[in-house]
């Protein structure tokens, strides 16, 4: 009797041992499973789900988002499961279907957790099983443009997007699935998927770039769900060996990897962010990368709190959210630094998630609630609930964007980006001056460039990138060749061009070795805000020093912008300074001629894309142009000689496919120059009412702009107004100390001052 009862027990024990051996034979992944792993645990937690359920129906912003997501997912479920064989670029049917699938999968998983409705879990299961059915037989994507082709998409980057989102769905339905179903999905879909974007594509995975951030996070997220320590180690620290060719470049011309460079998620968190939280690729790609950065950080905080990921590099991730919000205009659009599509804003899904995570893990800063309220939705998770509760309880305070100087580079010593804001009682004026590092492969050759805004409207623009994202008719939605031949070139930006060549010769490797240097940033006096920076490597033998100043003067309707560029060259060159103004030209104070036949301004380095529409000169010492934009008047007054060429140009030459916008530019050209200055004042004034057809204050207030003193160390400029008022701005190029005193003599009169600059009222 004893043996008879014991036999079944022995058989069960043997079966368990055999099963254990089989699991171990499949590798370290199964061997390191933990029975304590809870699900969900990435962006949703079990406790968080309970809190959400308890608050449903009482938190308007959360309830509104939930209803919207439910309607969207329900419609997709009715449409049925679609998993097409991949063939298209961005914007094409298969690309967009797989993209929609990963977004819906993530949302369906969340709905299952919150609503306890098994139809959502079943939909996730069936869709994942279909992917598991086709994935083992999929070749690499048939489109061959990418340096790292994916399987579901034309590049591994989008495959990684898929896995980041789908990992969250898998986490939400993990306990709904049987052990057999989980094993099937992991062995036939998730592990091969993670291997493909990492081990099989090290040139994509083992680098510092927003691409690899997505790859690292994709592997890390699925590792956390599967409790796979080996995969998590790869995600955090990269592959130990990769055999990447040291000369290998990506599709944007950037080097894949530098010698001795650390890789993995932590390296991508360490190197591209400055201590301030500025991301070297620029705000457009920072926005894109913030989603993987933050959701993985959130998941690590929930599953591996001992890593203290939100404290890494002095809390740089949480800092970066605040900085990214500052890198927007009055309408919430990101400034288009480097490669950037205009119109991308903090209303994007990435920033909804970022604001929620920043609030939840960053000390419940109430100014973030005002952004969330404007966004009108929250993430359906623990962080989103906390934000929705804060908004419901009326805790929000305004998010005030101030003038700010942001350092670039890992250690904050590779130049930066400065933003000056007037914060006037009327429409705020905003200046963005870029003196940063190259910005990896998405960087442009535009040291000391600037853009200028009023009330969120571009006045003097940065072109952005030449790409129509996800519009299939335009190059498959990918970067167009004009991004290289125009948008990245120096002449496409509002900065100095020497001899019709781009900074660093348009060479990425050279540009990556250098950065501009901050000379001065001072906003201590709201009536005089100054940013000044130097560039000594863009053109060998030439030094550039640009100083831009917002000056508030009661004689002017709005603060005006003073632009001073000092050029010192060892030999004579041609220097061009373009201003890409938006709007309709109204008037000039000089004569110009227009050709009967348009010709390109040059043959290469971006000049081939500019039509020369008119040319003139000025003998008055000043060149003045006025234009109308968004019912506001603007006037640019520049100090010129009668030898300077004044060129009206328009983008669009040598562009047979109309890939470029036909925007206007005004170029000041100085020929055969060594030591010279470009001095201008930009005024915002008056307005035009198309209903009453009335123009108010339509004329410039500047009667004369004059350089009254200049040498290697100082410059003095006199600004005379139409009302006969005068002011003089002095600046020291050699001494930026706030405590040192200076003095110059003009017509035997001494002008002393303290600090690097001063405004004299005469």
C-alpha positions in Angstrom: 0.0 0.0 0.0 2.8 2.3 0.9 4.7 1.7 -2.4 1.5 1.9 -4.4 0.8 5.4 -3.1 4.4 6.4 -3.6 4.7 5.5 -7.3 2.6 8.4 -8.6 4.6 10.8 -6.4 7.9 9.5 -7.8 6.6 9.7 -11.4 5.6 13.4 -10.8 9.0 14.1 -9.3 10.7 12.5 -12.3 8.6 14.5 -14.7 9.4 17.7 -12.9 13.1 16.9 -13.0 12.9 16.1 -16.8 11.0 19.4 -17.4 13.6 21.3 -15.4 16.4 19.7 -17.4 14.7 20.6 -20.7 14.3 24.2 -19.5 18.0 24.4 -18.6 19.0 22.9 -22.0 17.3 25.9 -23.7 19.8 28.2 -22.1 20.4 30.8 -19.4 17.1 32.6 -20.1 14.8 29.9 -18.7 17.3 29.1 -16.0 17.0 32.5 -14.5 13.2 32.7 -14.3 11.9 33.9 -11.0 8.7 32.6 -9.4 8.3 36.0 -7.7 7.8 38.0 -10.9 4.5 39.8 -11.0 2.5 40.9 -14.0 1.8 43.6 -15.0 5.0 45.3 -13.8 6.4 47.5 -16.5 4.3 50.7 -16.9 1.3 49.2 -15.0 1.6 47.5 -11.6 -0.9 45.4 -9.8 -1.3 48.0 -7.1 -1.6 50.7 -9.8 -4.4 48.7 -11.5 -6.3 48.4 -8.2 -6.0 52.2 -7.7 -7.1 52.9 -11.2 -10.2 50.7 -10.9 -11.1 52.4 -7.6 -11.0 55.8 -9.2 -12.8 55.1 -12.5 -15.6 57.5 -13.1 -14.3 60.1 -10.8 -11.2 61.4 -12.7 -12.4 63.2 -15.8 -9.1 63.4 -17.7 -8.3 59.7 -17.1 -11.9 58.7 -17.9 -11.9 60.7 -21.1 -8.6 59.1 -22.3 -9.9 55.6 -21.4 -13.1 56.1 -23.4 -11.1 57.3 -26.4 -8.7 54.4 -26.3 -11.5 51.9 -25.8 -13.4 53.2 -28.9 -10.2 53.0 -30.9 -9.3 49.5 -29.9 -12.9 48.2 -30.2 -13.0 49.5 -33.8 -9.8 47.7 -34.6 -11.0 44.4 -33.0 -14.1 44.6 -35.2 -11.8 45.1 -38.2 -10.1 41.7 -37.5 -6.5 40.6 -37.4 -4.2 41.8 -40.1 -0.6 40.8 -40.2 0.6 41.3 -43.8 3.9 40.2 -45.2 6.2 43.2 -45.1 7.1 45.0 -48.3 6.6 48.8 -47.9 8.6 51.8 -46.8 7.2 54.3 -44.3 3.7 55.4 -45.2 3.0 52.2 -47.2 0.2 49.8 -46.2 2.3 47.0 -44.6 4.4 49.5 -42.7 1.4 51.4 -41.3 -0.5 48.2 -40.5 2.3 46.8 -38.4 2.8 50.2 -36.8 -0.9 50.3 -35.9 -0.7 46.7 -34.7 1.9 47.5 -32.0 0.1 50.6 -30.9 -3.3 48.7 -30.6 -1.6 45.8 -28.9 -0.2 48.0 -26.2 -3.6 49.7 -25.7 -5.6 46.4 -25.7 -3.3 45.0 -23.0 -3.9 48.0 -20.8 -7.7 47.8 -21.4 -7.7 44.2 -20.3 -6.0 45.1 -17.0 -8.3 48.1 -16.3 -11.6 46.7 -17.5 -11.2 43.0 -16.8 -12.7 42.3 -20.2 -11.1 39.1 -21.7 -11.9 40.1 -25.3 -8.9 42.5 -25.1 -6.6 39.8 -23.8 -7.8 37.3 -26.4 -7.2 39.9 -29.1 -3.7 40.4 -27.9 -3.1 36.7 -27.7 -4.5 35.9 -31.2 -2.5 38.8 -32.8 0.7 37.7 -31.1 0.2 34.1 -32.1 -0.2 35.2 -35.7 3.1 37.1 -35.5 4.7 34.0 -33.9 3.5 32.0 -36.9 5.0 34.2 -39.6 8.1 35.6 -37.8 10.3 32.5 -38.0 10.0 32.4 -41.8 10.4 36.1 -42.4 13.5 37.2 -44.4 14.9 40.7 -43.9 12.7 43.4 -45.3 12.8 43.6 -49.1 13.5 47.4 -49.1 17.3 47.8 -49.0 17.8 51.5 -48.1 18.7 51.0 -44.4 22.1 50.2 -43.0 20.2 47.9 -40.6 17.2 46.3 -42.3 14.4 45.0 -40.2 12.0 42.2 -40.8 8.6 43.7 -40.1 9.8 47.1 -41.2 12.4 48.5 -43.6 14.8 49.3 -40.7 15.6 47.7 -37.3 14.6 51.0 -35.7 10.9 50.4 -36.4 11.2 46.8 -35.5 12.5 48.0 -32.1 9.5 50.3 -31.8 7.3 47.3 -32.3 8.9 45.3 -29.5 9.0 48.2 -27.0 5.2 48.5 -27.3 4.4 44.9 -27.7 6.4 44.0 -24.6 4.0 46.1 -22.6 1.1 44.2 -24.1 2.7 40.9 -23.3 3.2 42.0 -19.7 -0.5 42.9 -19.4 -1.7 39.5 -20.7 1.1 37.4 -19.3 -1.1 35.7 -16.6 -4.0 35.3 -19.1 -1.9 33.1 -21.3 -1.1 29.5 -20.6 2.4 28.4 -19.9 2.4 26.6 -23.2 1.3 29.8 -25.0 3.9 31.9 -23.3 6.6 29.3 -24.2 5.5 29.3 -27.8 5.6 33.1 -28.0 8.9 33.5 -26.3 10.7 30.7 -28.3 9.2 31.6 -31.7 8.7 35.4 -31.5 10.2 37.3 -28.6 13.7 35.7 -28.2 14.3 35.5 -32.0 13.1 39.1 -32.3 15.5 40.3 -29.6 18.3 38.3 -31.1 17.7 39.8 -34.5 17.9 43.4 -33.5 20.9 42.9 -31.2 23.2 40.0 -32.0 22.4 39.9 -35.7 22.5 43.7 -36.1 25.3 44.9 -33.9 25.8 47.9 -36.1 22.3 49.0 -35.1 22.4 47.9 -31.5 25.9 48.7 -30.3 26.2 52.4 -30.8 25.2 55.8 -29.2 22.2 57.1 -31.1 18.5 57.3 -30.8 18.4 54.2 -33.0 20.3 52.1 -30.6 18.3 53.5 -27.6 15.2 52.0 -29.2 17.0 48.7 -29.7 18.4 48.6 -26.2 15.1 49.3 -24.7 13.2 46.8 -26.9 15.5 44.0 -25.7 15.4 45.3 -22.1 11.6 45.6 -21.9 11.0 42.0 -23.2 13.8 40.9 -20.9 12.0 42.3 -17.9 8.7 40.6 -18.9 10.4 37.2 -19.4 12.7 37.7 -16.3 15.7 37.1 -18.6 18.8 38.3 -16.8 21.1 37.7 -19.8 19.0 39.8 -22.2 18.7 42.5 -19.6 22.5 42.7 -19.2 22.8 43.0 -23.0 20.2 45.8 -23.0 21.9 47.8 -20.2 25.5 47.3 -21.3 25.4 46.2 -25.0 27.0 43.3 -26.7 30.5 42.4 -25.5 31.7 41.9 -29.1 30.4 43.3 -32.3 33.1 43.3 -34.9 31.8 46.7 -36.3 34.0 48.2 -39.0 35.5 51.4 -37.4 34.8 53.2 -40.7 31.2 52.1 -41.0 28.6 54.8 -41.4 24.8 54.9 -41.2 22.4 56.3 -43.9 22.8 59.9 -42.6 26.6 59.8 -43.0 27.3 59.4 -39.3 29.9 57.0 -37.9 28.4 53.9 -36.3 30.8 53.7 -33.4 33.8 55.5 -32.0 36.8 53.6 -30.8 36.5 52.7 -27.1 32.9 53.9 -26.9 30.7 52.4 -24.3 27.4 51.0 -25.6 24.0 49.9 -24.2 21.2 51.7 -22.6 23.3 53.2 -19.8 25.8 54.6 -22.4 23.0 56.1 -24.4 21.8 57.7 -21.2 25.2 58.9 -20.3 26.8 60.3 -23.5 24.1 62.2 -25.5 22.7 64.1 -22.6 24.4 67.1 -21.1 24.2 67.6 -17.4 21.5 70.1 -18.0 19.4 67.5 -19.8 19.9 68.7 -23.4 20.0 65.9 -25.9 22.7 66.4 -28.5 20.6 65.3 -31.5 18.2 68.2 -30.9 14.6 68.4 -29.5 12.9 66.6 -32.5 14.9 63.5 -31.9 15.0 63.9 -28.2 11.2 63.8 -28.3 11.4 60.6 -30.3 13.9 59.0 -27.9 12.2 60.1 -24.7 9.6 57.4 -25.0 12.0 54.5 -24.8 14.2 56.3 -22.4 11.4 57.0 -20.0 9.2 53.8 -20.3 12.3 51.6 -19.7 13.3 53.8 -16.8 9.8 53.4 -15.4 9.9 49.6 -15.9 13.3 49.4 -14.3 12.0 51.5 -11.4 9.1 49.0 -10.9 11.0 45.8 -11.5 14.6 46.7 -10.5 14.3 49.6 -8.1 17.7 48.9 -6.7 19.2 50.4 -10.0 17.8 53.8 -9.0 17.6 54.6 -12.6 15.9 58.0 -12.1 18.9 59.1 -10.1 21.4 58.1 -12.8 23.7 60.9 -13.9 22.2 63.3 -11.3 18.7 62.6 -12.4 19.3 63.6 -16.0 16.2 61.9 -17.4 13.8 63.9 -15.2 15.8 67.1 -16.0 15.5 66.3 -19.7 11.7 66.5 -19.6 11.8 70.0 -18.3 14.4 71.0 -20.8 12.4 69.5 -23.7 9.4 71.5 -22.7 11.6 74.7 -22.7 12.7 73.8 -26.3 9.2 74.7 -27.6 7.7 77.8 -29.0 4.5 79.5 -27.6 2.4 76.9 -29.4 4.2 73.9 -28.0 6.1 73.2 -31.2 9.7 72.0 -30.9 12.4 74.3 -32.3 13.7 72.6 -35.5 17.3 72.3 -34.5 19.3 69.8 -36.7 17.1 67.2 -38.5 13.6 68.1 -37.5 10.1 68.1 -39.0 8.3 71.3 -38.2 5.0 71.0 -36.3 6.1 68.3 -34.0 5.0 69.4 -30.5 4.5 68.4 -26.9 1.0 67.2 -27.9 2.7 64.0 -29.3 2.1 60.7 -27.6 5.8 60.6 -26.5 5.4 63.8 -24.5 2.1 62.8 -23.0 4.0 59.9 -21.5 7.0 62.0 -20.6 5.0 64.6 -18.8 3.1 61.9 -16.8 6.3 60.0 -15.9 8.0 63.3 -15.0 5.2 64.3 -12.6 4.9 60.8 -11.0 8.6 60.2 -10.5 9.9 63.7 -10.3 8.3 65.0 -7.2 4.8 66.0 -8.4 5.8 69.3 -9.9 2.5 71.1 -10.4 3.7 73.1 -13.5 3.7 69.9 -15.4 0.0 69.5 -14.8 -0.7 72.6 -16.8 1.0 71.0 -19.8 -1.0 67.7 -19.2 -4.2 69.7 -19.0 -3.4 71.4 -22.4 -2.5 68.0 -23.9 -6.0 66.8 -22.9 -5.0 63.2 -22.2 -2.9 61.0 -20.0 -1.2 57.6 -20.2 -3.4 54.8 -18.9 -1.1 53.7 -16.1 0.0 54.6 -12.6 1.7 57.8 -13.7 -1.3 58.9 -15.8 -3.6 58.4 -12.9 -1.5 60.6 -10.6 -1.5 63.4 -13.2 -5.3 63.1 -13.8 -5.9 63.3 -10.0 -3.7 66.4 -9.8 -5.6 68.1 -12.6 -9.0 67.0 -11.1 -7.9 68.5 -7.8 -6.9 71.8 -9.4 -3.3 71.6 -8.5 -1.8 72.8 -11.7 0.4 75.9 -11.9 1.6 77.6 -15.1 4.7 76.2 -16.9 6.7 79.4 -17.4 9.3 79.3 -20.1 12.2 81.5 -19.3 15.4 82.5 -21.0 17.7 79.6 -20.6 21.2 78.5 -21.7 21.6 74.8 -22.3 25.0 73.1 -22.4 25.7 70.4 -24.9 28.0 67.3 -24.6 28.3 64.5 -22.0 30.1 66.8 -19.6 28.4 70.0 -20.6 31.5 71.4 -22.2 30.7 71.2 -25.9 28.9 74.4 -26.6 25.1 74.6 -26.3 21.8 76.2 -27.2 20.6 79.5 -25.8 17.0 80.7 -25.7 16.2 84.3 -25.0 12.5 85.2 -24.3 11.3 88.7 -23.8 8.3 87.6 -21.7 6.7 90.9 -22.6 3.1 91.7 -21.5 2.1 91.5 -25.2 3.3 88.7 -27.6 6.5 87.2 -26.4 9.5 87.3 -28.7 11.9 84.3 -28.7 15.4 83.9 -30.0 17.0 80.5 -30.4 20.8 80.6 -30.9 22.7 77.4 -31.6 26.4 77.1 -30.7 26.4 73.4 -30.0 28.3 70.2 -31.0 27.6 68.4 -34.3 24.6 66.5 -32.9 25.6 63.0 -34.2 24.4 62.0 -37.7 21.3 64.1 -37.5 23.4 67.3 -37.0 23.5 70.2 -39.4 26.5 72.4 -40.4 25.3 75.6 -38.8 27.5 77.0 -36.1 26.2 80.2 -34.5 22.9 80.0 -36.4 19.6 81.4 -35.0 15.9 81.4 -35.5 13.4 84.0 -34.3 9.7 83.7 -33.2 6.8 85.9 -32.1 3.9 84.3 -30.2 4.8 80.9 -31.6 5.1 82.1 -35.2 8.3 81.8 -37.1 9.7 85.1 -38.2 13.2 84.2 -39.2 13.3 80.4 -39.7 15.5 77.4 -39.5 14.6 75.3 -42.4 14.4 72.0 -40.5 14.8 68.8 -42.5 14.0 67.7 -46.0 11.7 64.8 -45.4 8.0 64.1 -45.5 7.6 61.6 -42.7 5.4 58.6 -43.5 4.2 60.3 -46.8 4.9 57.4 -49.2 4.9 59.5 -52.4 7.9 61.5 -51.1 10.8 59.0 -51.1 8.9 56.4 -49.2 8.5 58.8 -46.3 12.3 58.8 -45.7 14.9 61.4 -45.9 15.2 63.0 -49.3 18.5 63.7 -51.0 17.8 67.4 -50.6 18.3 66.9 -46.8 22.0 66.5 -47.6 22.3 68.8 -50.5 20.3 71.6 -48.9 18.9 71.3 -45.4 22.2 70.3 -43.7 24.3 72.8 -45.6 25.3 76.0 -43.9 23.7 78.3 -46.5 20.3 76.9 -45.5 20.8 78.5 -42.0 21.0 82.1 -40.7 24.7 82.1 -40.2 28.0 83.0 -41.9 29.1 81.2 -45.0 32.6 81.5 -46.4 33.4 81.2 -50.1 30.1 79.4 -50.7 31.3 76.4 -48.7 29.7 74.8 -45.6 31.2 74.7 -42.1 33.8 72.0 -41.8 33.5 71.4 -45.6 30.2 69.7 -44.8 32.3 66.7 -43.5 30.7 64.9 -40.6 33.9 63.5 -39.2 35.5 66.9 -39.1 32.4 68.5 -37.7 32.2 65.9 -34.9 35.6 66.9 -33.6 34.6 70.5 -32.9 32.0 72.7 -31.2 31.5 76.4 -30.6 32.3 78.0 -27.4 30.1 80.1 -25.2 31.5 83.6 -24.5 28.6 85.1 -22.6 25.1 84.4 -21.5 23.5 87.1 -19.3 19.8 87.5 -18.7 20.1 89.1 -15.2 18.6 92.4 -16.6 15.3 91.7 -18.3 15.8 94.9 -20.4 19.1 93.7 -21.9 19.4 89.9 -22.5 22.7 88.8 -24.2 24.0 85.6 -25.7 27.5 85.5 -27.3 29.5 82.6 -28.7 32.6 82.0 -30.8 33.5 79.5 -33.6 37.1 79.0 -34.6 37.1 75.7 -36.5 34.3 75.9 -39.0 36.7 77.6 -41.5 40.4 77.1 -40.9 42.1 80.5 -40.4 38.8 82.3 -39.7 37.3 83.2 -36.4 33.6 84.0 -36.0 32.1 85.7 -32.9 28.3 86.3 -32.8 26.5 88.3 -30.2 22.7 88.6 -30.1 20.9 91.0 -27.7 17.3 91.6 -26.9 17.0 95.3 -25.9 13.8 96.8 -24.3 13.6 100.5 -25.0 10.5 102.6 -24.4 11.1 104.3 -27.9 10.2 100.9 -29.5 6.8 99.1 -29.4 8.6 95.8 -28.7 12.1 94.8 -27.7 14.4 94.8 -30.7 17.0 92.2 -31.5 20.6 93.4 -32.1 22.8 91.0 -34.1 26.6 91.5 -34.1 28.9 89.2 -36.0 32.7 89.9 -35.9 34.7 88.1 -38.5 38.5 87.8 -38.4 40.2 85.9 -41.3 43.9 85.4 -42.1 43.2 86.0 -45.8 40.5 87.5 -47.9 37.2 85.6 -48.5 33.6 86.1 -49.6 31.3 86.1 -46.6 27.5 85.6 -47.0 24.9 86.1 -44.2 21.4 84.9 -45.0 18.2 85.8 -43.2 15.4 83.4 -44.1 12.4 85.6 -43.3 8.8 84.4 -43.6 6.1 86.6 -45.0 5.6 89.1 -47.8 8.2 91.7 -48.6 6.7 95.1 -48.1 9.5 97.7 -48.7 13.3 98.3 -49.0 15.4 101.5 -48.7 17.6 100.5 -51.7 17.2 99.8 -55.3 17.6 96.3 -56.8 17.3 94.7 -60.2 15.4 91.5 -61.1 16.6 89.2 -63.9 14.4 88.1 -66.7 15.7 84.6 -66.3 16.3 83.0 -62.9 19.6 81.4 -62.3 20.9 79.4 -59.3 23.1 81.4 -56.9 25.8 78.8 -57.1 26.6 75.2 -58.1 27.1 73.3 -54.8 27.0 73.2 -51.0 23.3 74.3 -51.0 23.8 77.3 -53.3 22.5 75.3 -56.2 19.1 75.2 -54.6 18.8 79.0 -54.3 17.3 81.1 -57.1 18.8 84.6 -57.3 15.7 86.7 -57.6 17.1 90.2 -57.3 20.3 92.0 -56.4 21.1 95.5 -55.3 23.4 97.7 -53.3 23.0 100.6 -50.8 24.9 103.8 -50.6 23.2 105.1 -47.4 25.2 103.0 -45.0 22.1 101.0 -44.1 20.1 98.3 -45.9 16.6 98.1 -44.7 13.9 95.5 -45.6 10.4 95.3 -44.2 8.0 92.4 -44.5 4.5 91.4 -43.2 4.0 88.0 -41.5 0.9 86.9 -39.6 -0.4 90.5 -39.7 2.7 91.8 -38.0 5.4 94.1 -39.5 9.1 93.3 -39.2 12.1 95.4 -40.3 15.7 94.3 -40.6 18.2 97.2 -40.7 21.8 96.3 -41.5 25.0 98.2 -41.6 26.4 97.8 -45.1 28.9 99.4 -47.5 28.3 100.3 -51.1 30.5 97.4 -52.0 28.2 94.9 -50.3 25.8 92.8 -52.5 22.2 92.6 -51.3 20.6 89.5 -52.7 17.0 88.3 -52.6 17.0 84.6 -53.0 14.4 81.9 -53.0 14.7 78.2 -52.2 13.8 75.8 -55.0 16.4 75.7 -57.7 17.5 72.3 -59.0 14.6 70.7 -57.3 12.6 69.0 -60.1 10.4 67.0 -57.7 9.4 70.1 -55.6 10.8 68.5 -52.5 11.8 71.9 -51.0 9.6 74.8 -49.8 9.8 77.9 -51.9 10.7 80.2 -49.0 12.5 83.5 -49.3 15.8 84.7 -48.1 17.8 87.9 -47.9 21.6 87.6 -48.2 24.2 90.2 -47.3 27.4 89.5 -49.2 30.8 91.0 -48.4 33.5 90.2 -51.0 37.3 90.3 -50.6 37.0 90.7 -46.8 39.3 89.7 -44.0 38.3 91.6 -40.8 34.7 92.7 -41.0 31.4 93.0 -39.2 27.8 92.1 -39.9 25.6 94.4 -37.8 21.8 94.3 -37.9 18.7 95.2 -35.9 15.5 93.3 -36.2 12.3 95.1 -35.1 8.8 93.8 -34.5 6.3 96.5 -34.9 2.7 97.4 -35.6 0.0 95.2 -37.2 -2.3 94.9 -40.1 -6.1 94.2 -39.8 -7.4 92.7 -43.0 -11.0 93.3 -41.9 -10.7 97.1 -41.3 -7.8 97.2 -43.8 -5.9 99.4 -41.4 -2.1 99.3 -41.0 -0.8 100.5 -37.7 2.8 101.4 -36.9 3.9 99.9 -40.2 7.2 101.7 -40.4 10.6 101.1 -38.8 11.5 103.2 -35.8 15.2 103.2 -36.7 16.5 106.2 -38.6 20.2 105.1 -38.6 22.3 102.2 -37.4 26.0 103.1 -37.2 29.3 101.6 -36.0 31.0 104.5 -34.2 34.0 102.6 -32.8 35.6 99.3 -33.5 38.9 97.6 -32.9 40.1 94.1 -32.1 38.7 94.4 -28.5 35.6 96.6 -28.7 32.7 97.7 -30.8 30.3 100.6 -30.2 27.0 100.9 -32.1 24.7 103.9 -32.2 21.0 103.3 -32.8 19.2 106.5 -33.8 15.4 106.5 -33.8 13.0 108.5 -35.9 12.1 110.6 -32.9 15.8 111.7 -32.7 16.5 109.5 -29.6 19.9 107.8 -29.6 21.4 104.9 -27.7 24.8 103.3 -27.9 25.6 99.7 -27.3 29.2 98.8 -26.4 30.7 95.4 -26.2 34.0 93.8 -25.2 35.2 90.9 -27.4 38.2 90.0 -25.2 36.9 90.2 -21.6 33.6 88.7 -20.5 34.1 89.3 -16.8 31.2 91.0 -15.1 33.5 92.8 -12.7 36.1 94.4 -14.9 35.8 98.0 -16.2 36.3 99.2 -19.8 36.6 102.6 -21.5 36.7 103.8 -25.1 37.0 107.3 -26.6 34.8 108.6 -29.3 35.4 112.1 -30.7 37.5 112.8 -27.6 34.7 111.8 -25.2 35.3 108.9 -22.8 32.8 106.2 -22.3 33.5 104.0 -19.3 31.5 101.0 -18.2 31.6 97.9 -16.1 31.1 94.4 -17.4 31.3 93.0 -21.0 28.6 95.3 -22.4 26.7 98.5 -21.7 23.8 100.5 -23.2 24.3 104.2 -23.1 21.3 106.5 -23.5 22.6 109.6 -25.4 
